[in-house]
Amino acid sequence: MGLDDAEVVYDEIPIADLDFDEQEEVYTHACPCGDVFVISVDELREGSQIAHCNDCSLKIRVLVDDETKRKLGLNEERRAETDAAELTIGAGIELAG
């Protein structure tokens, strides 16, 4: 269970229902308070799924589909991080052994 899984959120919204600003590289969605929830492409790449409102304390969980994950390179980056962690752990074992 990741940290985002434990977050209390106002709603869960598919990423297809969010607006994307190509220039800013952020996804936005209208908040009931009148402002917007925001999550950046960088935050998604870092593994976050939580979009925060700019004006109030509400948060939503962004549900990212496989097509969007591929488009943003989310699967590849996660795989590379896992491979790097395994190499680091493996190197530590070899040095200790």
C-alpha positions, 0 to 999 in steps of 0.5 A, spaced: 500 500 500 502 506 497 502 513 501 497 515 496 492 509 498 491 512 505 490 519 503 482 521 504 480 524 498 474 528 496 473 523 490 476 519 485 476 521 478 479 518 471 485 522 468 481 522 462 476 527 465 481 532 467 483 538 463 491 538 460 495 544 460 500 542 455 504 548 456 504 547 464 504 540 463 499 539 469 492 536 469 486 540 472 479 539 475 474 543 477 473 543 485 467 545 488 470 551 492 470 554 485 478 553 484 481 547 481 485 541 483 492 540 480 497 535 479 503 535 474 506 530 470 512 530 474 508 528 480 505 523 476 511 520 474 514 520 481 508 516 483 503 521 486 496 520 484 493 525 489 491 532 486 490 538 491 486 544 490 489 551 490 484 554 494 481 549 499 483 543 503 480 538 498 484 532 494 482 528 489 485 521 487 487 521 479 485 514 476 491 513 471 489 508 465 494 504 462 494 508 455 496 514 459 501 511 463 505 509 457 504 516 454 507 519 460 512 514 460 510 512 467 511 504 467 518 505 464 520 510 469 518 505 475 521 499 472 528 503 471 527 505 479 526 498 481 532 495 476 536 500 479 534 499 486 535 491 485 542 493 482 544 497 489 541 491 493 545 486 489 551 490 489 551 491 497 550 483 498 556 482 493 560 487 497 558 484 504 559 477 502 
